[in-house]
Each structure stands twice: as structure tokens, then as C-alpha cells.
Amino acid sequence: MRFSKLAQPFKFAPTQVAVLLAVVYAIVFASVLRYDEVPNVPKDTHGLNVDRAYEALAKITTRPHPYISHANDAVRAYILSRLQPLAARYDHVHLSDDLTSNVTYVAASDHVVYFEGTNVLLKIDGIESSTDGVLFSCHYDSVSSAPGATDDGVGVSILLEMAEYLSAPERRPRRTAILFFNNGEEDQLNGAHAYFEHPWSNLTSVFINLEGAASGGRPIAFRTTSYGPVRAVSSKRVKHPHATVLTTEVFSLGLIRSTTDYEVYVRGVNGEAAGLQGFDFAFYKNRAYYHTPRDTISGMGHGGAKRALWAMLETVWGSGLVLLNDSEPGTDTRPPVYFDVLGRTLVLLSMDALYAINVILLVLGPLSTIALIVWVVLACKKRSRIEALPTAHEESRRKFIMRALLGWERLWVALLFTVLVHIALVTGFLKLNPNIVHSHAYAVLSTFWGSSFLGIVLPLQSLHHVLPPTFASQKLTTTLSLYSFTWILLVVSTVAMSTRHYGSLYWATFFNAGAWLAAVLELVRAGRRRDPGNEMGTYSFLFTSPEEREFRAEGAVPGRRLVRGVLYEAPEEHVEGNPVAGGRRVDDGEQIGREGDIVETEPTEITPLIHQHRRQSQGGGEYLTVDPPEDVKVVGRPADEYGWWIAQALLLIPAITVLLFQLEILLLNATMHTLVDGSPPLTVYFILVLFSTLIFLPIAPFAHKLPQSLNLVVVGLVVLLLAICWSIFPFTQQSPFRVYFQQSVELASPSSNLTTNAVLHSHAPVSQVVRAETTLTALEGYVDRYIVPDMPSAWHANVSCKSEGLRADLMTCSWPTDLLPSPGGNLSTGSSTIANDQWLDVRTTRLNATRALVSVRGENTRGCRLYFDKPITFFYMHETSSQSPAPVPYEKMRMRGGYEMPAGGVKEARLWSRTWSRTFLVEVGWEAPDDEDEEKLSGRAACEYAEYASALDGPESGGRIPAFEEVKEFLPLWALPTKLADGLVEVWTRFSV
């Protein structure tokens, strides 16, 4: 009795199973969510001054500071003011204010870029002289619509603090450190391209790039090149690592629409500089604030900015010191497989090592499982002393085989049912409220958890009730089926590693190992019992006769009473000298005689007082009962199980659930806010379906033991969550909608073209505004229904909305407006004429049949563009002082190696100057026409503007964009503006030469 009470908590029973699974999943979910938060700043900051870095962040992010803004110059001046004293104080510290590096290259194979850099570099000489230095990179420009606290103010603040830390003589590193503050990243990664024009670029072989693809939260090593850099992140110096190979491979597949300086550093320059090894370290949470006015310190929540700053600073400090000081320089190029566990440790393997482990599991697992199955079969046969189906069995061979297979299909039925449930669920979300995941991601996640739980549990419980397996217990069959499923996953993972070098299915290794060990335990238990069991309370039908099964199954029949001391014998008869008892068979097989007669006898002292009924069991035995035969049922009860199932649950659930839930939370946070950018909702819901199903799949062997009341609770929660998710508005002030803004101003074409000998830099007459147009680009059904109708300038205008907008998968609405911008605050109110200075000065001249000069100057800007109606195949930037230059030989067109002019040419040129109101003098060429007639070159010349009143220090500086101010003022609280292109305003005019 005492043992029974002590063993009760370990019994394989509904209550115990429900409690254990609930506790295990609760611990896993709570642990993952807890360590997904940003850690607090500790007391010991390793000599780093977090307060000083935080103060720098506050100064950098007071207002937007894109490349084409005067605020950008102010940020650059602040960086120099912090670094100049360090270079003056220490001989091993050198500062480069790079105002000479220019670069020309073709980007995205469709436009040429000319960029004049304004990068700032600090070199801290290593104790050892080598070319294995470490590049620490950030960018100090922001987009025009955001102050850039996380993109990339935190990165700038961290590198300023690292400069202070590494400059101290007692902390001088073993290898050289280059701290690179580049400008122009937001416009085309221009600053990173200019890095390879600097002589210090030859000193580095490894890089750490700091980025922000969202707004605060826990930063992650977003992309890595190889084993060497990841090894630095896995060091003990990094207390809270956050990384997974999955994010790197998602980028490589093109599933994330984002680019960073990482790509430039990895690619290098063909024929000039080899690519570097390294990693991107970036913020990825709360992308709803990304590139919007809320990318601020306050946008990260109370105390969130300092915690986020420390989280990135700690990892940069720890991994950076490893790369700078360890014996290995971090250039190990082997492909890695890595993942963090609860933000406490980083597991790192070479892909070859994981591949070898997978191959061992693929071979060893099935062989050992088959061997154990054979052992169980032999043990069961030895116990039952039968070799095959009992001869007295009345079932057909076909029916017997069908019953033998019954039970092995259940997991696959449950998986199919789960898939169908999720198809219906996703269809409902896509039809009724696809964007709800943007603002209520965890409610949607909980819905998919519940549907996954029910999709797996309900079929297994139903089949167990309707068709209980008779040849093996459901736990055994489901465990072996689960192992088979994970083995298939392991095959896919191994093939992906061998053919594509993808290691993001690393979790399949752990899933398979756990399922294999659980299956081993279940088979060992069956072998020890010499019976695979069934759900009928008997031994397996496969290894027992009907008599043996019934003897076990009859158990304690209600009303049964055994009467001892009474022998019933049929009278003997003799046939040809052979006695026959009660009609038994004689030697020649002939049935002779009659059955014994049942007669009433005189009552004795053992005669029962209550009338009894004689019954015969299915196995041929006889017993007495006080109940009529039709009221008596043979009852069987499966053998009780203690402890084994607990070990199996702990092998199957915690480890794989932690790995999968971490990935699900990571991907959900990274993608939930991308729908407003045009990403398909199906991608997010597919992630939830896949990982939620895999997370709850390990409960399959125990599903039939879960209580029905738990199912009812889960059903109720799912119904409630669906009612909420499918009915409420998908955007909130905390998770706002994103609206892309741009204004286009068309000016009258130049009054005349220039001849070959004309002076190209002279001013043209004042230009007239032909048309000013405001465009808003966002999700269809929201921008046209809720946003544009609230804009006063659109109330009486002719609004045009096109489903194929200026950004892929988004709608663009445009309308003419009289809210005209000003390049320097000099535009008279209500006037359509640019006073004093003019926006744009465009001059052209023909050099020969296939060459022309285009001169473009924008007032109070540093960025212009040329759009050509036909491709150009030649591009060369002349010095502004050139007077009537002759055509440049084709060989002098210097393009960055690996970024050359494509054979078909390009139709756009983007021009960036380090000085204001610069005149760009561009020579372009095109393919000669087939006929002898000279073909005209036509197109548009434009300049970009990004300064607006609410983002300026005072009314005396910068430009004005009243149309953007209107959008900021009249957007609903659940929406935020962001920039569509490099400039908020593009002023343009047509040209022809």
C-alpha cells in the first residue's frame, strides 16, 4: 500500500501526464521568453563607460541626419570632436578625416553610382604588426524620416566608447583595430564602398558590422561568414550571446529584403582587395518603428535604450577582444553551424562535424531500433511458446494483418489532420484579418499553439477510443512512428548540408536523437515485459492465443464467484474399447458419444443460497456468476506503467522545444512587422504553422492519456482568440502602420541647350514649377481608405491610386498639391516660382555621335540623379573646373572591380557630393545606332532634398517640405511616415541632347 501511494505520481495516467506536460511546456516557454528580453546593465561593465555612450547616443539622435542634410555634418563634427583628443594623446592612435576617397560602381546591375566619401576612421596600432587587423564598422547617417537611434546611433555610440577603451595604453590590442564611421550607408552602402579606397583597408581581414534593422530589443549576430568570427561570439567573454545560423541562410536565400555593409565587406573588390570574414550585429525587434520618427531613445521604452546599448556593447567588446588578442585571428573559413541556448551559451560546430554526427545517427539509430524490435519479438514468442497465429484463430489472414498494422498509422493521421486544421486556420486569417499578426503577434501565436495541440491530440485520442490497437500499445507505435518522422527530417538536414551547405536544420539532429532514445526506452520496456502490450488489457494479440488473452483480460468480473471442491465430469462411454469422455475425439477422428448432462443435485453445505448462472468464457473456461450471462462483460485493464513515460517525455520535449521555440520567437519578431512593407502574410503564418506543429509533436506518444477536459479548455481558448483576432483592427499606436512618402516637383525644361564650346556651369533663368505631386505608398485597402482621405491637400484634388505602386506589392496614391517645398526656406508662400536661388541647373552638350555631357546642379543639396530613356554604356565624372572637355577614352571609365558596367548598360546614375550645391559634370556614352542618323539622348535630371522644418535646429537653416509636415500632422495615431527614396522631395526636369 505504501509503495502504491509513493508510486502514484509516476503512474502513466491522465492527471499525471497532463501535469507533467503542462509543467515542462510552461518552464520552456517562460525560460525562452525570459531570456528573449534585454538584460539589465550590470555593475561590472569591464571598464566600459555605459553612461558616456548613452550620452553620445542622445547627442547623435536629436534629429534626422541623412547624407543630404546639414545635421549630418553636425554628427560628423561631433564624432571628430570625440576622436581627435585620443589621436593627439596617444602615439599609437591615428585619425583619418577622409575627404578624398571617391568611388564609382554599378549597383544592383541597374544604376551607376558616383560617391564622394566623408568617412571617419580611427586606427589603433596593434602590438604586433600584421594584416590581420579587425574592422569595427558603423554608419553615422540616418534616413530622412528618422533620428536613427538604433539605425545606427547605437552603433556609433558603441564605437566611440570602444575607441576610448582600446586607446588606453594598458588595453592596447595585439592586432590593429580600425574603427570605421562611414557615411552614406542608407543611400546605397556608399560609405562601405569608399572604405576600400582608403589605404588602411589593407590592414584588416575580419570585421564586425553594427546595424539596426528595427528599434531596440535584444541584438543578434544577424549574418556571419564563417567559423572564425562565430568562434569569437561563442567565447566566455560574451555573457549573453544571441545568434543562429538560420538568419544567415535566410538572408542568403533572399527572403529578407534588406542590405547592409556586410555585403560590401564580404565581397571585397575584384582584383584589388579580398573579401573579409566577419559578422553583422543588428537589432531586429519592433521593426514597426524602423525608419520612422519613433526610432528614438524614447521609442525603445523606459530604460530600454540603455539596456539595448549595453547588450550590443557587451557583445562587441567580448567578441572584439577575442578577434584582436587571441592566437587565432578569426579567419577560419570553414562553414559553421551555431545557435544560442537561452541567451546563456552559444553552441558552435563546424558543418563537417554536424554532418558526421548526422550520418552516425542515420545509420546507428535504425540498426539499433531494428535490433531491439527483433529482441522484443523473440522475447514475446518465448513467453507465449507459439510461433505463429494460433490454429484455432477464426480471423482471416488478411484481417489479421490489418489488425497487426493498426496503430502504426496514427501519428501520420494526426499530422495530416493538423495540416488540414492549419490550412483552414491560415485561410481564415488571410481572408478575414491577415495583418493582425502585426499588432497582436502573441495572440496569433497562441492560436496556432492551440490548433497544433488539438490537431495532434484529438486524432490520437479518437483513434485510441474507436480502434484501440491490439498488437502493440499506442505509446510504442506512436513513439516508433515519431522516430521514423525525425529520421526523415534528419535525412533532409544531412542532404541540405552536403549539397547546399545549409545548417539551419540543426535542430533535426536533436529531435532525432531524443526520439531515438525514447524509442529505445519503450522497446527495452517491452522486451523486459516480454510483451509490446495493447490497449485491451491483455497481452499483444500478435503473440498470444485467444485463451491466453482472455485469461488475462477477464480479471475481476463483477458477480463472479469461484466454487472450490466441485468437480464436474461427463460420464464415460466406450466405443470399440476406446473410452470417450463427453464426446471427445477418438483416434480416427470420428466424433462419437454425447456431451455430459447437467443435472440438479441435492443441496449440500456448500450450495450457494443465491441462484447462480454457469457461464463459459470465450477461451473455453467455465465460471459461475450471480448475474445473467447477458449482463456480464469481460473487462481488461492495461498493465500499469510507472516512471518509463516520464523519462521518455523528458527526452522528447524540453531540448527540442527550447530550440524550436527560440527560432519561432526569433522569426516572429523579425517578420511580424514586414507585412506593411509588402511581404506576403503567408510567410509569417507558414512559420507559425511549421514551428508550432513541431513544438507540440513530441507529445504524440502521450496524447491518448491526456484528459478530455484539457481539450475543452484549449478549444475554448482558441475560439476566444480567433474571435478577437478576426474582428479587431490590425494596427495600433504601439504597433503602427507604415506609410512611404515622397513628393515630386517637375520644373520646366531648360530654355536652350548648349553648344559644344559653351560654358557649362553658368546659371539658367529661373525655372517654373510645372507640377508638384504628393505620393503615399502603403498597403492597399488602408492607404486609399484611411490615409489619403484624411490629407487636407487631397480633399479637392484628383487622387489616383495604383495597385502596382512605387514599392513592390504596395499601392501608391498620388495627387497634385500646392504645398511646394523650398531648398533653403526662401520660397514665397503660394508662389509657383522659385525666388532668389533656383532649385535646379541642368545643362547638356553633344560631344559626338555617341557621347554627351550633362551638367546638373541642385541648390542646397549633395545628391542628384540622372534618368535616361535608353541605356548608357559609358560613365565618367569630370572635374567641375573642366572647360569644354574632349571625349574621354573608354579605358578611363574606372569602375569598382566586381561592380562594372553591364553589357546592356544602365538607365540611371546617382550622384553624391561631399560639398553643397556642387555641379556634377558627367560624360555619358551609348551604343551607336544602326543607321547613320544621330540619335538623341533624352531623360530626366533630378536632385534630392530631405530637410524639413520639424527636423531642424532653427528656422534659419535647411529647407522646407510642407507636404511632409502635413502627412506627419494628419496621419492617424496608428500610422507613421517613412521615406520612400533617398530624398523626401525629388525636383526634376527633362533634358534632351
N, C-alpha and C positions, 0 to 999 in steps of 0.2 A: 504493500500500500504506500509506504514511504517513497519507494523508488518511483512508483507511478506518479505521485504528486510532483516529485522533483523533475521527472522527465516530461511532464505535461507541456511546458513552454517550448520544448524541442520537437513536439509532435507535428507531423505533416497534416495539419488540419486547417480549415478555412480561417479561423481567427488568427492563428499563429502566422499563417502565410501573409495575410493582409497586413498585420502589424509589422512584420519584418520588411516587407517590400515598401511599405509606406515610410518606415524609418530610413531605410537605405536611400530611397529616392529623395527624401526630404534633406538628408545630410548632403547628398551630392549636389542638389540644386542650390542649397544655401551656401555651400562652400564655393561653388563656381561664381555665383552672384556676388558673394562677399569679396572674393579676390579679383573680380572684374572691376571693382571700384578703385579709384586713385588712392594710393596710400598717403598717410599724413607725413608731413615733413618731420624727420627725426631730430633729436637734439644734436646728435653727432652727424655733421654734414661733411666730414672728411676734409675740412679746411676750405670748403666752398661757401661763399657768402650768398645765401639764397635771397636775403633782403636786398642786397645790392643788385642782383639780377632782376628781381621783381621791380625795383625802381627803374631800371633800364627799360623794362617792358612797358611800364607806364609812360615813359617819355617817348618811346618809339611809336606807340599806338594811339596818340591823341587824335589823329585824323587819318583818312586815306592818304597814301603816298605812292601812287603808281609812278612808273618811269617818266611819264609826261606831265608830272606835277612839280610845283616848286617845293611842296612838302617833302618830296623825295630827296631834294638837295639838303633839306634840313636834317633828315635822318642820316644821310651820309656824313654831314658835318659832325653830328653827334658821335658817330662811330669813330671818326678820325680823332675827335677830342678825347675819346677813351683810350685809343691805341697809341697815340703819339707820345704820351708820357712814358709808356712801357718801353718803346723803342729808344727813347732818349736816356732812360735809366740803365738799361742792360745792354752790354755789347753783343750778346748772343740773340738779341731780338731785333728784327728788321721789319720796317713798314714800307709797303708799296702802295702809293696812291696812283693806281693805274689809269692814266688818261691817254694812253697811246694804243691800246690793243683794239684793233678793228677786225671784223670778220665778215666774210661773205660766204653764204652757203644756201643750198636749196633745202627747204624744209617740207616734209610730208609729200615730196615729189611733185608739188603743185605750185609752189611760190618761192621766189628767191628773197633772201633776207640780207640786208646790209645793216650792220650794227656797230656802233661806236661805244665801247665799254666805259663804264665808270666804276669798275670793281675796286675793292679794297682788300689787300692781302697782308697778313702778318706772318712772318717766318720766325720760328723759334728753333734755332740750330740745335741739333741733337749732339750728344756727347760723341757719338760715333758718326763718321762721315760715310753716308751710303745713299743710294737712290731708293731705299725702301721706306721713304717718309710716309706720313699719314696726312691726308687731306680732310679737314673738318669744314664742311660746306653748309652755308645757309644763303638765303637771298633777302635783301633788305627792302625790296619793293613790295607793295601790296597791289591789289586790284583797286580800281577807281571807286568801287561801291562799298569797300570795307576797310576799317582801320588795320586789319591784319594782325590781330593778337596771336592767333595760332598759325596763321599763314602770312608771314613767318616770323612774327615778332618774338615768339618764344625761342625760336632757333637763334635769332640774332642775340638775344639776351644771354643765352647759354654760351655762345662762342665768345662773347665779351668776357664772361666770367671764367671760361676756360683759358682765355688769354692771360687774365690776371693770375690764375692758378699755375699755369705751366711756365710763365715767365720768371717766377721766383727761382733764384739760382739753386736752392736746395731741392727743387722739383724739376729741374731741367731734365728732359726725357732722353732716353738712349738714342732714339731716332728723331729726325727732323719732323716738326709739326708745321703744317701750313693751315692757317685759319683764313678761310676764304669767304668774304662778304660780297656776294655778287648781286648785280642789278639787272633787271630786265627778265627775270625768270618767268613772270606771269605772262609775258608777251610772246614767248616762243623759246624759252630756255636760253635766251640770248647770252646772258652773263656766263653760263657754264661753257658755251662755245668759245667765248673770249678767253676763258682760262687757259686753253691750250695754246693761245698766242703769247702767254707770259712765260718767261724763261724758268720760273720756279715750278712750272708744271712737270719738268723733267725730274724733279726730286721726289715725287710721290708714286706709290704703287698701290696704295689702299686708301679708300675714302669712307667717311661717314657723312651722309647727307641728311640734314634735318629739314623736315617738311611739315605741312599741316594740310590734310585733306578734309578737315572737319572743324570742330570747335571744342577743343579741350578733351577731357577724359583721359583714359589710360593710353599712352602712346605704344606703338607696336613697331617692331622691325618688319616693315612692310614688304620689302624686297631684299633679297640677298643674291650675291653672285655665286658663292662657292663656300666650301668648308671652312677656309681660313678665317674670314670675317665673322662667321657664326660662332666659331670657337671662342672669339673674344666676348661675345654676348653671353656665352654659357659659363663664363668664369665666375668664381666666387665673389668677385668684386661687384658684380651686378646682382643686387639683392632681390629685385622684382622683375625678372625677365618676362617679356611678352613677345612671342614670336611663333610662327608656324610656317612650314614650307608651303602650305596651301595658298597663302596670299601671294607668294611669288609666282606660283604656277597659274593662279587666276589672272594675274597681270599678263603673263606670257601668252595666255590663250586669248587675250583681248577682251575679256569680259568686264574689265573696269575701264571706263572712259576717263582716263587721267594720265598725265605725263609729268615727270619730274626730272630734275637734273641728273638723277641716277642713270637715265638712258644715255645721256651725253658722255658721262664719265666711263661707263662700261664700254661704249662703242669706240671711244678714242678717235684718232684721226688716221685714216689710211695712209700708210707710207711715211707718217711723221711721228705719231705717238700711239703707243699701245694702250688698249683699254685698261682701266683699273679694276681691281677687286674691291668689293665693299658692300654697303647696305644702306637702304633708305630707312630712316626712323621717322615716323609720322603719327599724327593724331588722326583718328578715323571716326570717332563718335560724334553724334549730334551734327551731322552734315547739313541739317536744315539751316544752320547759321553760316555755313560756308560761303564766303564771298558776299556776305550781306552786311548791313550796318551793325548787326549784332555779333560779329566776330570781334568782340571786345573783351576786356578783362571782366566786366560785369556779366557778359554773356556766358561765361563759364560758371556762373553761380558764386555764391558767397564762399570765399576761400578756395574756390575751385582753380583759379588761375595759378595761385602759388603752389598748390599740390601738383597740378599738371606740369608746371615749370620744374618742380623738383623731380617728378617722375622721369622726365626726359633728361634732365641734367645728370641724375644719378647713373642712368644707363650710358650716356655719352662719356661721363667721367670714367666709369668702370671699364667699359669696352675700349675706350680710347687709350687708357693707360696700358692695357694688355697689348694692344697693337703697337704702342710706342716703345714698350720696355721689355716684352717677352723675347725669348731667344728666337721664337718663330715669328716672322714678320707679318703673318696673316695673308700670305699669298698662295696658300694651299688651294688648288683649283678643283679638287675633287667635288662632285655634286653631293650636297648634304641632304639629310632628312632630319628635321628638328621640330620640336614642339615644346611649349612650356606646360608645366603641370601646376595649376592653381596659382600661377604667378610666383612660385617659390623656387623652381628649378627649371632649367632648360635641358631637355633630353636631346642629345646630338649624336647622330650616327652617320657614317658615310653611306651613300646609297648602295655601295657594294656590300657592306656589312649587313644591311637590312635585306638585301636580295638573297644573301646566303642564308639568313635566318628563315626567310620565307620558303626557300627551296627545302630546307630541312623539315619545316613544318608540313609542307605539301607531301613529302614522302613519308616521314615518320608518323604523322598523325593517322592517315588512313591505314597503314600497315598495323600499327598498334591497335587501332579500333577494330579492325577485322579479326586480329588475333584474339582479342577479348571476346568478340561475338562468338567465335568458334569455341572458345573455352566455356562460355555460358551455355551454348547448345550441348556440348558434351557433358557438362555437369548436370544439366537438366535431364538428359537421356539416361545418365547413370542413376539418377534418383528415381526416375519413373520406370526404369527397366523396359522401356519399349523403344523400338527402332523406327517405327513409322506410325501411320494412322491406325488406330485400333480397328480390328476386322469387324467388330460389331457396330462401328460408327455408321449411322444411317445417312450422313451428308454425302452429297456427290463430291467428286474430286474438285470440280470447278467451284462449287460453293465453298469448299474447304479452303481453297487457295485464295478466294476472295476475302474470306474471313481472316486469313493469315496476313493479307495485305492491309486490312482495315486498321487504321491508326497511324500508318506511316504517311498518309497524305494530309494530315490535319494542319501542320504548320503551313504547307503550301496553300491550302484552302484559306487559312487565316490571312496570309499575305495577300492573296488575290482579293479577299473581301476588304482588307484595309486599303488596297489600291483603289477599289471601286468607291469606297466611302470617301476617300480623299479627292477623287475625281469629281464627285458630286459636290463636295465641300468647296473645292477651289472654283468650280463653275459658279457656285453661289456667290462667292466673294467677287469674282470677276464681273459678274452680271449686276450685282447689287451695290457693291461699295469697294471697288478694287484698291482705292488709295487709303483705306482705313489703317493699314499697317504703318503708314507714315506717322500717325499720331498716337495710335494705340497698339503698338507692336506687341507688347507683352500680353494683352488681351487676345490678340490673334494667335500668338504663340501658345497660350493656354488652351485655346480652342483646338489647335492641332495636336497638342498633347492628349487632350481628352479623346479626340477622334481616333488617334493612334492606339490608345489604351483599349478603347471599346472595339476597334477593328480587329485587334489581336485576341482579346479575351472572349468576346461574345461567340465567335465561331468555335473556338476550342471548348468552351463550356457547353454549347449546344450539341456539338458532336459527341461530347462525353456523355451527355444525358440521353440522347436519342440512340446513338450507336456506340455503346461502350466497347472499347477494344477487348478482345477475348484472348489474343495470343501473346500480348505484351502490354505492360502498363502504359498509360498515356504519357507519363513523365519520361519513360525510357524512349518511346518512339519519337516524342517531340524533341527531346534532347539530342538524339542522333540526327534528326532532320535539321535541327538548328546547326549542328556541327557541319552537316553537308552544305548548308547555305553559306556558312562562313568560309568553308573551304573554297567555294566558288568565288567569293569575294577575294580571297587570298590569291587565287589564280589571276583574277583581273588585276590586282595590285602588282603582282610579280611581272605580268606581261607589260603593264604600263611602265614599270621601271626599266625593263630590258629593251623596250622598243622606243619609248618616248622620254625616258629619264624623268618620269613624274613620280614623286614620292608622297603625294598628298593623301594617298590611301593607306598611310602607315597604320592607321587605327585598325585596319583589317587584320593586321598581324596579331594585335592584342585580342581582338574579337575571336579570331580563330583559336588562339592559344587558350583563352578562357573556356570556349565551347568544347574544345578537345578535352581539357581536364575535367570539365563537368560530365562529359560523356564517359570518360574513363571511370569516374566515381560511380556513375549509375550502373555501368557494366560490372564493376567489381562487386557492387551490392547484389546485383542479380546472380552473379556467379557464386557468391557466398551463400545465398539462399537457395541456390540450385533451381532458380525459377525466375523468368522475366516478369512474372506477375500478370495480372489483368485487373479489370475493374469490376469483376463479378464475385470477388471474394473467394475465388478458387485458384488452384494452380493454372498455369497457362494451358489453354486448350490444345496448344501445339504439342505438348509433351505429356499429356495425361489422357487416361481413358475416361469415359463418362462416369464410371463407378468412382474413380479417384476424385474427380471434380465434385461429384455430389456428396461424397463423404466429407469433403472439406466445406462444401457450401451449405449443407443442411444446418450445421451449427445448432444453436438452441432454438428449436421450433416451438412457438407458444402452444401450450397444451399438451406437449409430448411428455409421456411418462414411460420410462423403461421398466419392464416387469422381469425380474430376475427369477431363475429357478423353474421356468416353464419351458418345456421342450415340445415343439410341435413336429411330429414326424408323420409322413404319409405312410399308409400301410404298404407293405412289400407285396409284390406279385411276382410270380415266377413264370417265365416264358422260355420254354425249351431249356430248362435248367439254369437259366440266367436270371438272377433276381433283378427286378427293376423297381426302383424307388420312385413312386409318384410320377410315373410317366417319363422316366429318364430314357435316354437313348441307349440302345443296345449296340452290340459290337458291329452289326452290319448296317447300322444307321437307321434301322426301322423303328418308328415310334410306336411303342406298344404300351398298353395299360391305360390307367386313368389317374387323374390327379387325386391327391388325398382329399377326403371330405372334411369340411369344417363342421363340427358338431358342438352343441351346447353340453357342458358338463355340470356336474353338481357343484354348487358353491363350496369353496373351501375358505380357510382362514386368510388366504392372500387374494381372494377375489375382490376387485375394486368395487366400492359402493356406487360409484358413478359409472354410467354406461360409457364404454369406450368404443372407438372405431379403429378397426385394423386398416392400416394404410401400407401401400407398397411404394417405395421410392423409385425414382427414375433409374437409379443404379441397380435395382433389383432387391434391395434390402426391405425388411418389413419393420414397422414400429406401430405403436398404439397412440392414439390421441383422443382427448375428450371432445374435440371439435369434429364436425363433419369434414370429410375429405376436401370438399369444395371450398372450405373456409381456411384451410391451412396452406401457407405459402412457404416455399423453401427460401430461406434468407441466407445470404452470404455477406461477408464483410471483408474488404481487403485487409491484408496484414498491416498493422500499424508500422509507421516509419518514424524513426527518431534520429535527428541530427544530420543525416546524409544530405537532405534537401537544403539545409542551412549552408553547408559547405559549398554546395553547387551554386546556390544563389549568390554567395559572396565571390565565387569565381567568375560568374557570368555578368554581374551587374555593375559593381562600383567602378572598376577600372575603365571599362569601355564606355560607361555612361559619362564619366568625367571627361574623357577625351572628346566624345561626340557632342556633349552639351557645351563645352568650351567653343567648339567650332560653330555650333549653331548660334550661340550668342554673338560670337565674333562676326559671322556673316550677316546676321540680322542687323546688328548695329551698323555695319558697313554698307548695307544695301537698302535699309528701310526708307531712307530719305532720298534715294536716287530716282524714285518714280516721277517726281516733279521735274527731273531733268530729261525725261523721255525714256528712261529704262523700262522695259516691259515688266508689268506686275507679276507675270507668270514666273519670272526668275526667282523672285523673293518667295513666292508660295511653293515653288518646287523645292527650294532649300528647306523650308519648314516641313514639307511632306517627307522628304528624304530623311532628314536627321531625326524628326520626331518618331518616325516609324522605327528607325534603327535603335533609338534610345529605349523604346519600350519592347522591342523584340525579345530581349533576354528574359522577360517574364513568362514567355510561352510555356516552358515546361511546368510552371506552377499555376497557370491560368485557371485550370479546371477546379482548383481548390479555393479560389477566391470567392468570397461570399457575394450573393446576388445583390445584397443591399449596397455594396460598394459600386456596383454597376449603375444602380439607380441614382446614386449621388453624382457620379460622373456625368450621366446623361442629363441630369438637371442642370449642372454647371455648364455643360456645352450648349444646351438650349438657351440658357440665360445669356451667355456670352455672344452667341450668334444673334440673338435679338438686339443686343446692344451694338455689336459691330456692324450689322447690316442696316442700321437705322440712323446712326448719328453722323454728323458732318465730319469729314476726314481730316480737316486742318484746324489747328488751334493756335493760340498766341504762343504757346510753348513749343509747338512743332509747326512752324508756319509754312505756307505755300511760297514758292519761289517764282518771281516774275522777272524776265530778262528785258532790260530796257536798252533802247538805242534811238537816237534822233539823227535824222539825215537832213542836211541842208544843201540844196542844189543851188549853185551860183551860175550866172550867165557865162557862156563860153568866152574865152579871151577874144578881144575885138579883132586881133590880127595875129597871124603867125610871123615868125622872124625869118629873115633870110639867113643864108649860111654865115655871113660876116656880122650879124647883129650882136649887140652886147646882151648877153643872156640874163644878167642879173638886174636889169632895170625893172622898175615897177610899172605895172599896167594900171589903167584907170580903175576907179572904184567899181567894184562888182555889185551887181544887183542880185538879190535873193529871188530865185525863180520859184522855189518850193521848199517848204520846211515840213517835215513829216515825223511824227512820233510813232514808234513801233513798240509793242509789247508782245513778248513771246512767252508762252506758257502752255500748260495742259489745256487741250480742247475741252469745252464744257465748263471751264472755270474762268479763263481769261476773257472769253466772249460773253459769258452770262453774268459774272460777278465783278470783274475788274474794270474793263473798259467802260461800261455804263456809268461807273462812279467818277470818271475823269471829267471835270468841267469842260476842258477843251474839246472833248469828243461829243458833247451833248448835241451840238448843232452841226457837227461835221459828218462827212461821208466816210463812215468807218468800213474798212474792208478787212475781212478775216479769212485767212487761207490755212487749210489743214496742213499743207506742206509748207511749214514755216522756215524761218531763217536758221532754226536749230532742228536737228533730226528728231522726228516723232513728236514735235510740238507745233502748236498753232501760232501764227503770227497775225496780230491785228494792227492795222496802221490807219492813220487819219492825218489830214493836213492840220497844221497848227500855226497860230501866230505868236506862240511863245518862243521867240528867237533867242538863241544863245549869244554870248559875247566872249571873244577870246581874252579880253583884258578888262572887262567891266566898262567898256566905252560905248556900248550900243544904246542909242536913244530909244526910250520906251515907245513901242508902237510903230517904230520905223522899220522899213524893209531894206534900208541902205546901211551898209557898214561905214561908220564915221571914222575919221582920223586915219587909223591904220586899217588895212583890209585883211580879210581872212586869208586869202589865197592868191599867190602869184605864180602863174603857170606859163611857161614859155617853151616853144618847140622849134626845132630846125631839122631839116633833112640834110644828112651828110652824103649819102649816095643812095643807090637803089635799095639797099637792104640795111642801112644804118640811119639812126636818128638820135638827136639829143633832146632830152626832156628835162627842163628845169622846173623845180617845184619848191615853193617856199610857203610855210604856214606861219601866221602870226602867233607868237606866244605858245609855240608847241615844239616838241622834239621828235614827233612821229608823223610820217606821211606815208601814202601808198600810191601805187600806180596800178591801174587795172587795164589790161589790154584786150581788145576784141579778138585778137588772134595771138597764138603763142609766139613768144620771143625765145630765141636760142642763144642770145649773147647779152651779157650784162656787165657793165663796168662803171664804177663810180669815179668821176673826175674830181680833182681838187676844185674847190669853189672859185679860186682865182684864175682858173683857166679861161683864156680868151680865144674863142673860135678854135677849139682843138680839132685836130685832124682825127680821122677814124683810128681807133686803137686796134692793133693786130689781135687776131683771135687768141693767140697764145698768151696774151697778157690777162685774159679773163681768169683770175685766180679764185677758184672755189675750194672750199674745205674738202680735204680728202675723204671720200665716202659720202659726200653731200654735193656731188657735181650736178651740172645741168643735165637733165634727162634728154634723150634723143628727140622727143617730141616737143621739148620746150616747156615753158610755163606761161601763165597768163596774169601773173600778179607779182608785184615787187613791194616789199615792206622795208621802209627806210627809217632808221633810228639815228639820231644825232645826240652827242653829249652836250651840245650847246643849243641855246634857244634861238628860234626863228632862223635856223640855218637854211641856206639854199642848197638843195640837193641837185647836183648836175650829173645826170645819168645818161650814159650811152647804151642804147639797146640795138639789137640786130635781130633779123628774122630771115627765114628761108626765102630765096629768090623765087618769084612767081614763074610759072611755066611759060607765060607769054612775055613779050618784050616790054609791055606797059608797066610803068612803075605803080606799085600797089601802095595805097595809103596805109599808114599805121594810125589807128584811132583807139580811143579808150577814155578812161576817166582818171583824173588826178585828184587825190583827196588828202586831207590832213585830219589828225585825230585830236580830240580835246576831252579832258577828264576832270577839270576843276569846276567846282560849283560852290555857291555861297556858303551852304551849311557845313561844308568840309574845310573851310578856310579859317586862317587865324584872324583875319580882319578884312574889312571891305576894300582895302586898297590893293590887295594882291590877288592874282589869279583871275579866272574867268567866271562866267555865269551860265548856268544851264537851267533856266526856269522850268522847262518841261520836266526835268528830272525831279526838281523840287516839288512840282505838282504831284507826280507819281508817289513820292515819299509821303506827301501830306494826305492824299486821298485813298491810298491803299487801305483795305480793311485790316483790322488788327491781326488777322490770321494770315497775312501775306507780307513778304519782304521783297524789296527790289534788289537786283544784281545786274552786273554788266553783261552785255551780250558779246561785245568785241573789245579790242584794246582800248578804244575810246568810247565814252558815253555819247559823244557827238562826232559825226563824220561830216565834214564840209567838203564838197566836191564840185568839180566842173568837168565838162567834156573837152577833149582836145583831139586834134587830127593833124597829121603831118605827112 
